[in-house]
Amino acid sequence: MTTTAPSSSTSSTSTLGSRFQWRVIDIVVASVIGVASGLIFVVWNVASSPAMAPFAALLPGLQAIGGGFWLFAGVLTALVIRKPGAAIYGEVVAASVSALIGNQWGILTLVSGITQGVGAEIVFAAFLYANWRASGAILAGAGAGLAMAITDLLLWYPGSALPFIIIYTVAAVVGGMIIAGLLSWLATRGLAATGALNRFGAGREIAKRV
């Protein structure tokens, strides 16, 4: 009886599947990040209007830059978990917490959570879930910001004038890049440096450099 060694393609497929497969700890940590992010959303739901009012007064539409505080959950979850679907999962869990506790947008909060998570997810997928550098995080934040702008303009600002649409969209993308993208990347590195992420790729990456 003879045995045949697994082909390199089979081994490669197995390795890829293992890298992309969610573990129990991934689900638990992603859920914790999502819930914690949702609580931050709740605070920002109340604080956003007075905090962004000066921006809106300065230039209508500029207030969208603060939307980054509703976008970071997906990017942060993806940077930590590094698995397909993590950005959508983190953003939807956070949006669900925000909706369940109660806010001014009700069930439509989930619509925003889904679209914003998809916006970030598309960028990570475009890089085949292999770019976890600052550049990938910033672009994912931009994707989430663009998704937020499209959703908001359709739901809350239908029929807006073109200048408002342009300003709102650019501000949302910039806010997503800085707050959801760059700050999430810095937060992930900070957590990894403490050893809290040693069971994740982000933590092992930091450990190799030390």
N, C-alpha and C positions, 0 to 999 in steps of 0.2 A: 504494500500500500504506500503510495507516495503522497506527499503534501506539497502544495504550491504556496510559495510565499506571496503575501498580498502585494498587489501591484502598487506602484508609487502613486497612481491616480486614486486608488481606493484609500490608501493611507492619507493622502492629502485631503480627500473628502471627509474622512473621519475626523481629522484634526480640525478642519474648518467647522464641521458640525459641532464639535466639542467647544470651540471658541465662541460660537454663536448661541449655544444652548444655555438657557436660563437655569441657574441653580436655585435651591430654596433660599439660600442666603441673599441671592440677587433680588428675589421677590421681596424678602423682608426689608432689606436696606432701601430698595427703591420705594417701598411703601412708606417707610419712615421719612425719607427725604420728601416724598410727595405730601404727606400730612403736615410736616414741619413747614414746608413751603406754603401750604394752604393757609396755615395760621398767619404767616407773614402777609399773604394776600388779604386776609381779613382786616389786618391793621391798615394796609395800604388802600383798601376799599374806602375807608373812612378818611384817611389822610390825603389821598390823592387830589381831591377837588381843591382844598385850600392850598396845598403845596404847589399845584400846577396852575392855579389861577393867574399868577403873575406872568407865566409863560404865554398863556392864552391871551392875556391882555396886551402883551408885547407884540405877539404875532399869532393870530388865530390859526390853530392847527399845531403850533409848537408844543402844546401840552402833551402830545403823543410821546414825547421823549421819556416821560415818566412811566410809560407803559412797560418799559423794561422790567419793572418790579413785578409784573404779572407774567413775565416770559422766562424767568431764570430756572423755574422748576424742571422744565424739560431738558434744558441744556445741562444743568448740574447733574441730574439723574443719569443722563447719557454719559457724561464724562466719568462718572464713578462706576457705573455698571458695565458700560462698553458692550452692550448687546443690542441687536435689532429690536426696535419697539420701545426702548427705554425712554426716549424723549417724549413719545406720545404718552406712555404710562405715567411718567412723573408729572406731566402737565395736567393730564386728566384727573389724576388723584388729587392734586392741589386744587383744581377747579371744583371738584366735587366737594371737598371740604369747605371751600368758600361758599358754595351754593347751599350746602346743608346748614351751615351756621347762619346764613342769611345775608343777602346783600341786595343792592338796588337793581340788579339785572336778572335775578331769579334763575330759571332753568337755562336761559340763554348763556349763562356762564359756562355751561358744559360745551356749548357750540364753540365758544371762544377757546376753551381749553383744548378741544380736539384739533381745531384748525391751527392753533399756535404750536401744538405739539407736532403736528404733521409738517409744519414749516421748518422746524428744526430737524426733524427726522429725515426729511428729504436731503438735507445737506450732508448729514452724517452718512446716509446711504450712498450718496454720490461719491464719497470717498471710500466706499466699501467698508465702512466702519474701521478704518485704519488710521485716520488723522485725528489724533486727540491732542494735538498741539494747540497753542493759542490761536493760530490762524483758523483751524477747524472750528474752535469754539466761537470765535468772533463771527465767522460766516454762518454758523448755525443760529447765533443770536440774530443776525441780519435776516435769516429766513423766517424765524419766528416773528420778528418785527414786521416784515412784509405781510405775513399771514394775518397778523393782528390788524394792520392798516386796512387790508381788503375787507376783513370781517366787520370791523367797526364802521367803515364807510358805507357798507351795505346795510348794516343793522341800525346804526345810530345817526348816520349823517347822509341819508339818501338825498340825491339832488344837489349836493354841495357844488360850489363853484370850483373850477379847475385849480385856481391858486391854492385854495384850502386843501384840496385833494393832494396836490403835490407837496405842500408843506407838511401835512399830516403824515403822509407816507414816508417822506425823508426823515422826519423826526422819529417816527416809530422804528425805522430801520437803524438809525443812529443809536437810539435808546436800547434797542435789542443788542446791538454790537457791543456797547460799553457795559451795560448793566447785566444783561443775560449772558453775554458771551465772555467778555474779558473778566468780569468779576467772578463769574462761576468758575472759570479756569483757575484764577488765583485762589479761590476758596478750595478747590479740589487739591491743588498743590499744598495748601496749608494743612488740610486734613491728612493728606498723605504723609507729610513730614512728621506728623505726630505718631504715626504708626497705626492710625485708626483704619486705614484702608489696605492693610497688609495682605488681605485675602482677595484683593482686587488688582487688576492690571495697573491702575493708577498708583497704588501703593508700591507694587513691585518695581515699577519704573523708577520711582524716587529712590528706592533702596539700592538699586544698581548704581546710582550716581554717587552714593555716599561712600 
